[in-house]
Each structure stands twice: as structure tokens, then as C-alpha cells.
Amino acid sequence: MDNDQFCYTYDAALEMAISMEEEGFRTYLSAIRQLTNRGAKELLRENALDELNHKHQLEKALLDGRMDSNDDLDTPIPTMHLDYLFEKQELGPQSGVREALIYAIHLEKGAVDFYSRVSGGCAGAPMGKLFAQLHQEESLHLQALEDLYEQHFMAEN
């Protein structure tokens, strides 16, 4: 069955999202442990904390049987698609802030794509709104990372 056309029950959807956020956190943690550059570590630490925050929100929604919604779901979040410009590379001890930022952009883009696919498959179902909200939140994270990259590493026109 095509994943784009598949929708989950509320609990299954939340469990899947919780797993994804946990995996994101673990990926950031693993990268942080390899870095020696303090700025790069701090950048990834902030993103790891975002993943923990999402996971906590999702776990609370699982307990409560509902998730507080955001009314701005219809507003698309523009991104620069920097993930297409830079190849994803593993980080090592000598990686700096620029490399950490590119790494984080790729991780967030993966989450954006995942939530986009699932929210599309659940459009019109109760889960559609939840995944659309998660898609928006991850898009905001991606936009913030791209803005940071632009601010620090892209030359003025």
C-alpha cells in the first residue's frame, strides 16, 4: 500500500511521531558527542531540545487523548531548500558550526517531508490536522535553521 494514502489511528499516529522525535533526538545527541567545536555543539543541542519538546507534547497528547491545535495550519512556511544545495555528511570531531548547521537542516528536512506525506495521507481525517500541525512546526524549525545559515554563511548580494 502506498504510504501517501495510508492514515493511522490516533494512538498509532502519536506513537509513530513520538518514535520519530526520539530518533531525531538520538541522532542529534550522537552528533554532539562527536563534535569538539563549542558553537556547533550548542547549535545541535538547541535542536535536540526541540525534538525533546515535540516528544513531550506528543506523549502528553497520548495521555490526554487530544492535542492542542495551532490555528495557523493553512499558512505555508517558506524555506530556501538549502538541503538541495549541500550534501548531507556525517559530522566528526573537527566539524564546525557550518557543518553542524547543514547536518541539522538535513535532519529537519527529513521530518518536514515525513509529516507532509503522512498529513497528506490523512487529509480529512482527525489525524490530518495533527500531522499538518507537526509539519508546520518542523517547517518552522527548518526555516529558522536556513535563516541562521543565510545570516552567517551566505554572502550579501
Phi, psi and omega in degrees: 000140180290124181303330182293338184254011184252136178235150185253164171291165181305307182297316181296320179297315180294318178300318180295316180295320178299316179299319180295317179294321177297316179297319177299315178301313182297323179295315177298315181300316178299317179294317181301320183294339180270339186278151172247337180290121185296319179297318179295318179298316182295319178301312180290329178298316178300319179290324177297320178295324175299318179297317178298321178299314178299315181301317179298315178302316182292319179295321177296319178297324178296318178291317185281341183079009177201164177232132176298134185257159178255131183278357182267027185293336184276352181270110179293144179262113181285137174232163182271355182058043179296340179300334179282337181278331186239133177288139178286127179231149176290149179270151177225180184304329183269358181296143181251193183298317181302312180295320179296322180293316178297318178301312180295322178301316179295319179296314180294323178297323176299318178293318178301313181297317180300307182294330177295313180299312184290321179294327175295318179292337182252012181305131180090343178266161179305327181289335182303317181293318178300311182289329175296321178295314179297323177299315180297316182296316178293325177296322177296320177298314180298315179300317180297319178295317180295321177298318178297317178299313180300316182298321187258336190234356179253132181290150175296149177288000000 
